[in-house]
Amino acid sequence: MHIEQLKEVTTPAEMRAEIFRLMQHDPMVCNVMRMADYNGLSGEDRYLILAYHALHELARMKQMVLDN
């Protein structure tokens, strides 16, 4: 199984482009961005929701590693 990796970027514009690229590979990114489009959310709200879900998944994965 291949997990699409993030490219190393440094600027906000590059980060934004990388997030849009990941929409093709990551269901969480795709779902958040589509939901934001559907609801007409601002860029700030869009990325806030994406960050929250990413942090939630990170915490869940850390817990899984500790449990194993």
N, C-alpha and C positions, 0 to 999 in steps of 0.2 A: 504494500500500500504506500502510495506517495502522498506526502503532506506538502502542499505548496508553501514554500518559505518566503518570508519577507525579504525584499532587497534592502541593502543598506542605503539609507537616504539621510539627508541632513536638513533640508529646507521644508517648510510647511507645504509648499507647492508639490514637492516630490512625495511627501507623505500622503497628500490628498490623492495624487495620481496612483500611488501604490494601493491605497484603499480601494479606489475604483477598479484597479486591476484585479484585486482579490475578490471582487464581487463575482467573478467568473469561476472562482475556485472554492470559496468558503461560504457555506450556507448561512452562517450567522451574519456575516457582512452583507450578503445579498438580501437577507430578510430585513435587516435593520434599514438598509438604504431604500429598499422598495417601500417599506412601511412609511419612512420619512417622506418619500416622494408622494405617496398616496395621500398622506395627511397634510402635505404642504408645510412641513416643518422647516424652521430656519436651519442654516448650517450649524450654528452653535448647538441647537437641540439635537440635530442629527448626530453630531460627533459626541455629544454628551451621552446619548443612548447607546451608541456603539462602544464608548469607553466603559460604561457601566456593565454592559453584557460581557465585554472582554474581561473585565476584572472579576466578574462573577464566575466565569468559566475558569480563569486562572486559579481562583481560590478553590473551586471544586476539584480541579486537577491536582493541586497541591495536597488536598485532603486525601485524594485517592492514592497518591504516592506514599503518603505517610501511613495510610491504612494497610498498604501492601508491604 
